[in-house]
Amino acid sequence: MRAVFTFRWFDPKTGVERPLVTRTAAFMMPQTETTTWFHIFLFSRIGSSFYRLLKPLVHATTTLIGKRDVRNDADWVVHVADTPLELDGMRLGKFDKPVIRNRRLLYLLYWGHPEPQRAR
């Protein structure tokens, strides 16, 4: 599995894109039945020649933020193994559509069968 996140900023008044764009690509590679290896790639792009002078600072900041986020996720993810797979009784909103889609993919790709039908 992989996840790619792109962060762009826009001027709120003009709608013009700011010169900095960052992208994170996370590849999740199962190693054993209970462990997964994460490969994280961080990219940044600075569009203006003036801002390119800040490239070392942007690189260092992006790396620090990325490492902090991975460390925070590692602290949190140890609690996921005991979470029930069933979504019954959970209140899901419009922002949870990726959760539902990813669950379907997990059932098909990892467990080799479609997601069981939920009780209505």
C-alpha positions in Angstrom: 0.0 0.0 0.0 1.1 3.6 -0.5 -0.2 7.0 0.5 0.9 10.2 -1.2 0.1 13.6 0.3 0.7 16.9 -1.5 0.6 20.2 0.4 0.2 23.5 -1.4 -0.4 26.9 -0.2 -2.4 29.7 -1.9 -2.7 33.4 -1.3 -6.1 33.8 0.3 -6.7 37.1 -1.5 -5.5 36.4 -5.0 -5.7 32.6 -5.1 -2.1 32.5 -6.5 -0.2 29.4 -5.5 2.7 30.1 -3.1 6.2 29.1 -4.3 6.5 26.2 -1.8 5.0 22.7 -2.4 5.8 19.6 -0.3 4.9 16.0 -1.1 5.2 13.0 1.1 5.1 9.4 -0.2 4.7 6.6 2.3 5.1 3.0 1.1 3.9 0.3 3.6 5.5 -3.1 3.0 4.3 -6.1 5.1 7.3 -7.9 6.6 5.6 -10.6 8.7 2.1 -11.2 9.9 2.5 -8.6 12.6 5.0 -6.1 11.3 5.1 -3.6 8.4 8.1 -1.7 7.1 7.5 1.9 6.2 9.5 3.7 3.5 8.9 7.5 3.7 10.0 9.9 1.0 9.8 13.7 1.5 10.0 16.1 -1.4 9.8 19.9 -1.6 9.8 22.3 -4.5 10.5 26.0 -4.3 9.3 27.8 -7.4 10.8 31.3 -7.1 14.5 31.9 -7.6 14.5 34.3 -4.5 13.1 31.5 -2.3 15.7 29.0 -3.6 18.1 30.7 -1.2 16.0 29.2 1.5 16.3 25.6 0.1 18.7 24.3 2.9 16.3 25.7 5.6 13.3 24.3 3.8 15.0 20.9 3.4 16.0 20.8 7.1 12.5 21.9 8.3 10.7 19.4 6.0 12.9 16.6 7.3 12.3 17.5 11.0 8.6 17.8 10.5 8.5 14.4 8.7 10.6 12.7 11.4 8.3 14.1 14.1 5.2 13.0 12.3 6.5 9.4 11.8 7.6 9.3 15.5 4.1 10.5 16.5 2.5 7.9 14.3 4.7 5.2 15.7 3.7 6.1 19.2 0.0 5.9 18.2 0.0 2.9 16.0 0.7 0.4 18.7 -2.9 0.8 19.8 -4.3 -0.1 16.4 -3.8 -3.9 16.6 -6.6 -4.3 19.2 -9.1 -2.1 17.3 -12.0 -4.1 16.0 -12.3 -4.4 12.2 -16.0 -3.9 12.2 -17.3 -0.4 11.5 -20.8 -1.2 12.9 -21.8 1.4 15.5 -19.2 3.9 14.5 -20.2 7.4 13.4 -18.5 8.0 10.1 -18.6 11.4 8.4 -17.9 12.7 4.9 -14.1 12.8 5.7 -14.1 9.0 6.4 -14.7 7.9 2.8 -10.9 7.0 2.4 -11.2 4.8 5.5 -14.1 2.8 3.9 -12.3 2.6 0.6 -9.0 1.5 2.2 -10.9 -1.2 4.2 -12.3 -2.6 1.0 -8.8 -2.7 -0.6 -7.4 -4.4 2.5 -10.0 -7.1 2.4 -9.5 -7.7 -1.3 -5.7 -7.4 -1.5 -4.6 -8.8 1.9 -7.3 -11.3 2.8 -8.3 -12.3 -0.7 -12.1 -11.8 -0.4 -14.6 -9.0 -0.5 -15.5 -7.1 2.7 -18.4 -8.9 4.5 -21.7 -7.2 4.2 -22.5 -5.0 7.2 -25.7 -5.6 9.2 -28.2 -2.9 8.6 
